[in-house]
Amino acid sequence: MKFASKRGNEKAELQLTSMIDVIFLLLIFFVMTFKIAAQEGDFNVKMPIGGGAGAQDTTNIPIKLRLRASAEGELAEIVVNDSLSFGNDWQKLRAYVLDLTGGNAPPTPEEGPEVEIDLDYNLRYEFVIEAVTAVTGQRIGDDVKRLVERIKFAPPRKAK
């Protein structure tokens, strides 16, 4: 690319070679330092379909988890299968799921149990994550112990 100067026959030129070199060096740097991380929190979760009031499928759901919230959105109580109450102790819930599953996830997610999580409308999101973490498994050092692969959410209940 040439530019004409006001001095007459002198021509000013713009050198692009060094700019292209710098751009290629930056491109190589970013390509070489790019790290592909494993997906975190990859759960098989089924969300409720809005507006549907049909009958719910209750087959193969041995664990119905009910999370009750206080007026402030804090976790008040964990109830399993409408009969067992664990207060707000996640360790007791994990121990119950360990006993139910035998401590190991089935070879394929379709064969294993499914957990239906029913929660109050005003429950804070961190407690929902704690519930999912408690029933899906745990990490002990480098070993990951999977328990339940399938999670289903019931439509949220409005606060009374």
VENDACOR-V514659 format. One record per residue. N is the residue number from 0. PHI is phi in whole degrees, -180 to 180 (none if undefined). Layout:
BEGIN
[[N:PHI] [N:PHI]]
END
This chain:
BEGIN
[[0:none] [1:-119] [2:-119] [3:-86] [4:-98] [5:-81] [6:-83] [7:120] [8:-85] [9:-69] [10:-118] [11:-97] [12:-122] [13:-99] [14:-88] [15:-96] [16:-60] [17:-69] [18:-66] [19:-66] [20:-60] [21:-65] [22:-64] [23:-66] [24:-63] [25:-64] [26:-61] [27:-63] [28:-60] [29:-69] [30:-68] [31:-73] [32:-94] [33:-71] [34:-117] [35:-92] [36:-96] [37:-68] [38:-65] [39:-105] [40:69] [41:-84] [42:-108] [43:-89] [44:-115] [45:-109] [46:-89] [47:-70] [48:-84] [49:-68] [50:83] [51:-84] [52:-118] [53:-76] [54:-69] [55:-88] [56:-81] [57:-108] [58:-77] [59:57] [60:-121] [61:-75] [62:-120] [63:-109] [64:-102] [65:-114] [66:-109] [67:-98] [68:-112] [69:-82] [70:-64] [71:-87] [72:93] [73:-78] [74:-73] [75:-98] [76:-159] [77:-110] [78:-120] [79:-113] [80:53] [81:57] [82:-137] [83:-91] [84:-115] [85:-111] [86:64] [87:-129] [88:-100] [89:-71] [90:-66] [91:-66] [92:-63] [93:-62] [94:-64] [95:-64] [96:-67] [97:-60] [98:-64] [99:-68] [100:-90] [101:80] [102:88] [103:-137] [104:-78] [105:-68] [106:-58] [107:-124] [108:-61] [109:-67] [110:-84] [111:-84] [112:-72] [113:-119] [114:-108] [115:-105] [116:-102] [117:-114] [118:-137] [119:-73] [120:-64] [121:-95] [122:-69] [123:-69] [124:-63] [125:-61] [126:-75] [127:-67] [128:-64] [129:-61] [130:-66] [131:-63] [132:-65] [133:-67] [134:-95] [135:-84] [136:147] [137:-151] [138:-109] [139:-119] [140:66] [141:-93] [142:-89] [143:-106] [144:-105] [145:-89] [146:-117] [147:-116] [148:-99] [149:-110] [150:-129] [151:-129] [152:-103] [153:-80] [154:-58] [155:-66] [156:-93] [157:-73] [158:-69] [159:-94]]
END
